[in-house]
Amino acid sequence: MLHGYLPAILDGLWLTLRMAATSLAIACVFGLLGAVAKLSGSRALRWTADVYTTLIRGLPELVLMLAVFYGGQILLNKLADAQGWGYIDVPPFAAGVLTIGFIFGAYLTETFRGAILAIPKGQWEAAQSYGLAPWTVLRRIILPQMVRHAIPGFANNWLVMVKATALVSIIGLDDMMHRAGLAAAATREPFTFYAAIALIYLAVTTVSILGLSLLERRYSLGVRRVEF
């Protein structure tokens, strides 16, 4: 099947999934920090978060990835040379996950911010009336409830992120897309291999949708839906 290239492509799939999962973890960190900054009382933090979300969401992922991989590596080595550390080679995997995580952190910032705002303000006031510290209120009261409101937007971002991992093939990462391109060039059957890749991505997103639907149902237990 696929002229013997299927095992290599499936190995690339494992790398793609690891990259997507790592990027998601990084994006969640940026998203939570951005959401807290946007809802904070500090004007400087709100301004920084606004610049971050506006700028990142307005630039193509491909441009940002090339800028981080090439421009970031040049900047890093200039700093390293000034400190006498020698040449630093940024691995494509690290550049890819950091870029994707940083990009989608901007989208998750708005997702998490909306989810936090969906929680009744009385929850904050009741927790504070018991003398709980702000960090304790956020960790024990707000975040658990935020998850339920954030799951739909979180699911959309995850699906887009999985598909965006195909972009890392342009910086030399040996992922599923890169291996399919090599196989297509060797066999001169690009349609066969890219169609196979499309089906694999479709399978991954379908399984993701099913899993996230179960997660949403789990966090919606005891919540009454209002029909209009």
Wavefront OBJ file of the C-alpha trace (Angstrom):
o trace
v 0.000 0.000 0.000
v 1.290 3.463 -0.978
v 4.358 1.781 -2.503
v 5.666 0.829 0.932
v 5.693 4.392 2.257
v 2.772 3.913 4.665
v 4.901 2.985 7.738
v 7.052 6.079 7.236
v 3.975 8.286 6.909
v 2.467 6.787 10.069
v 5.719 7.516 11.914
v 5.333 11.081 10.706
v 1.773 11.056 12.047
v 3.080 10.274 15.533
v 5.421 13.260 15.293
v 2.539 15.431 14.090
v 0.359 14.418 17.041
v 3.166 15.047 19.535
v 3.755 18.443 18.021
v 0.053 19.321 18.149
v -0.263 18.215 21.795
v 2.844 20.157 22.850
v 1.680 23.234 20.945
v -1.709 22.981 22.657
v -0.101 22.965 26.096
v 1.933 26.064 25.215
v -1.137 27.764 23.727
v -3.140 27.096 26.904
v -0.444 28.776 29.009
v -0.394 31.848 26.739
v -4.193 31.837 26.570
v -4.692 31.759 30.328
v -2.068 34.441 30.897
v -3.606 36.593 28.179
v -7.145 36.158 29.524
v -6.096 37.038 33.071
v -4.184 40.059 31.753
v -7.196 41.280 29.769
v -9.428 41.010 32.826
v -6.942 42.503 35.260
v -7.122 45.978 36.717
v -3.747 46.911 35.278
v -3.919 49.099 32.186
v -0.428 48.006 31.124
v -1.373 44.314 31.259
v -4.601 44.915 29.346
v -2.742 46.912 26.703
v -0.066 44.216 26.325
v -2.689 41.482 25.956
v -4.642 43.553 23.421
v -1.518 44.121 21.315
v -0.678 40.416 21.498
v -4.093 39.170 20.385
v -4.594 41.849 17.725
v -1.153 41.461 16.181
v -0.934 37.677 16.202
v -4.456 37.090 14.909
v -3.830 39.551 12.093
v -0.713 37.841 10.693
v -0.562 34.606 8.653
v 0.763 31.555 10.487
v 3.259 30.877 7.698
v 4.829 34.330 8.014
v 5.146 33.989 11.787
v 6.674 30.525 11.525
v 9.324 31.664 9.056
v 10.027 34.758 11.153
v 10.505 32.710 14.330
v 12.569 29.954 12.715
v 14.899 32.135 10.669
v 14.687 35.576 12.272
v 14.497 34.193 15.798
v 17.523 31.999 15.234
v 19.547 34.945 13.894
v 18.573 37.085 16.884
v 19.336 34.293 19.341
v 22.781 33.709 17.861
v 23.595 37.414 17.913
v 22.794 37.449 21.627
v 24.756 34.212 22.143
v 27.747 35.615 20.248
v 27.683 38.754 22.393
v 27.820 36.537 25.498
v 30.478 34.255 24.041
v 28.256 31.164 24.082
v 28.915 30.065 20.515
v 26.439 29.061 17.816
v 22.965 27.859 18.876
v 20.935 25.766 16.455
v 17.178 25.958 17.058
v 15.605 22.543 16.314
v 12.690 22.651 13.846
v 10.448 20.856 16.376
v 11.069 23.499 19.039
v 10.576 26.332 16.557
v 7.381 24.743 15.256
v 5.690 24.082 18.595
v 6.682 27.445 20.045
v 5.349 29.282 17.015
v 2.079 27.355 16.824
v 1.581 27.591 20.588
v 2.293 31.327 20.562
v -0.116 31.895 17.651
v -3.009 29.905 19.040
v -2.438 31.321 22.489
v -3.861 34.556 21.073
v -7.021 32.774 19.964
v -7.353 30.890 23.249
v -6.953 34.187 25.100
v -10.304 35.312 23.722
v -11.830 31.874 24.292
v -10.787 31.796 27.947
v -11.706 35.435 28.499
v -15.227 34.828 27.199
v -15.541 31.684 29.318
v -14.509 33.565 32.466
v -16.941 36.387 31.722
v -19.722 33.798 31.339
v -19.372 32.892 35.027
v -21.798 34.938 37.172
v -20.082 37.783 38.982
v -21.704 36.595 42.199
v -19.312 33.615 42.185
v -16.368 35.977 42.581
v -18.125 38.030 45.240
v -19.194 34.988 47.253
v -15.671 33.550 47.202
v -14.123 36.860 48.204
v -16.632 37.258 51.029
v -15.205 34.074 52.542
v -11.783 35.714 52.573
v -10.244 33.600 49.803
v -7.178 35.001 48.068
v -7.585 36.029 44.388
v -5.353 33.180 43.184
v -7.338 30.675 45.248
v -10.608 32.020 43.841
v -9.247 31.660 40.305
v -7.895 28.152 40.870
v -10.685 26.633 42.966
v -13.805 28.490 41.816
v -13.354 30.119 38.427
v -11.153 27.746 36.396
v -13.246 24.592 37.010
v -16.383 26.422 35.857
v -14.555 28.107 33.003
v -13.756 24.767 31.387
v -17.397 24.064 30.531
v -17.846 27.415 28.797
v -14.483 27.193 27.035
v -14.830 23.702 25.528
v -16.637 24.718 22.278
v -14.081 27.409 21.409
v -11.247 25.218 22.670
v -12.398 22.400 20.379
v -12.433 24.677 17.336
v -8.927 25.916 18.094
v -7.634 22.370 18.561
v -9.029 21.274 15.197
v -7.481 24.247 13.414
v -4.197 23.692 15.266
v -3.976 20.064 14.163
v -4.324 21.135 10.546
v -1.856 24.007 11.024
v 0.881 21.528 11.952
v 1.213 20.801 8.235
v 3.001 24.157 7.929
v 6.050 22.950 9.857
v 7.116 20.840 6.882
v 8.421 24.034 5.254
v 11.085 24.442 7.959
v 12.401 20.925 7.479
v 10.616 19.025 10.232
v 10.233 15.383 9.240
v 6.509 15.201 9.956
v 3.741 13.393 8.111
v 3.360 16.112 5.475
v 7.094 16.239 4.781
v 7.316 12.477 4.350
v 4.311 12.462 2.049
v 5.985 15.132 -0.085
v 9.145 13.052 -0.372
v 7.135 9.968 -1.293
v 5.119 11.929 -3.868
v 8.309 13.232 -5.465
v 9.890 9.766 -5.555
v 6.857 8.018 -7.071
v 5.490 10.956 -9.081
v 2.056 10.256 -7.634
v 1.296 13.411 -5.647
v -2.476 12.959 -5.712
v -2.258 9.491 -4.156
v -0.115 10.559 -1.212
v -1.748 13.913 -0.543
v -5.172 12.277 -0.688
v -3.951 9.735 1.874
v -2.694 12.566 4.092
v -6.057 14.322 3.782
v -7.848 11.159 4.922
v -5.478 10.778 7.892
v -6.084 14.375 8.961
v -9.819 13.803 8.557
v -9.615 10.718 10.778
v -7.674 12.626 13.451
v -10.130 15.532 13.479
v -13.119 13.167 13.555
v -11.750 11.301 16.578
v -10.989 14.668 18.195
v -14.549 15.860 17.669
v -15.949 12.709 19.256
v -13.583 12.946 22.225
v -14.278 16.627 22.801
v -18.026 16.004 22.571
v -17.721 13.443 25.370
v -15.661 15.917 27.384
v -18.271 18.628 26.920
v -21.014 16.216 27.995
v -18.963 15.297 31.073
v -18.573 18.911 32.156
v -22.226 19.678 31.406
v -23.619 17.146 33.884
v -26.297 18.764 36.012
v -26.573 21.768 33.716
v -30.068 22.359 32.426
v -30.302 23.392 28.779
v -32.885 26.030 27.965
v -34.816 25.417 24.746
v -36.152 28.351 22.767
l 1 2 3 4 5 6 7 8 9 10 11 12 13 14 15 16 17 18 19 20 21 22 23 24 25 26 27 28 29 30 31 32 33 34 35 36 37 38 39 40 41 42 43 44 45 46 47 48 49 50 51 52 53 54 55 56 57 58 59 60 61 62 63 64 65 66 67 68 69 70 71 72 73 74 75 76 77 78 79 80 81 82 83 84 85 86 87 88 89 90 91 92 93 94 95 96 97 98 99 100 101 102 103 104 105 106 107 108 109 110 111 112 113 114 115 116 117 118 119 120 121 122 123 124 125 126 127 128 129 130 131 132 133 134 135 136 137 138 139 140 141 142 143 144 145 146 147 148 149 150 151 152 153 154 155 156 157 158 159 160 161 162 163 164 165 166 167 168 169 170 171 172 173 174 175 176 177 178 179 180 181 182 183 184 185 186 187 188 189 190 191 192 193 194 195 196 197 198 199 200 201 202 203 204 205 206 207 208 209 210 211 212 213 214 215 216 217 218 219 220 221 222 223 224 225 226 227 228
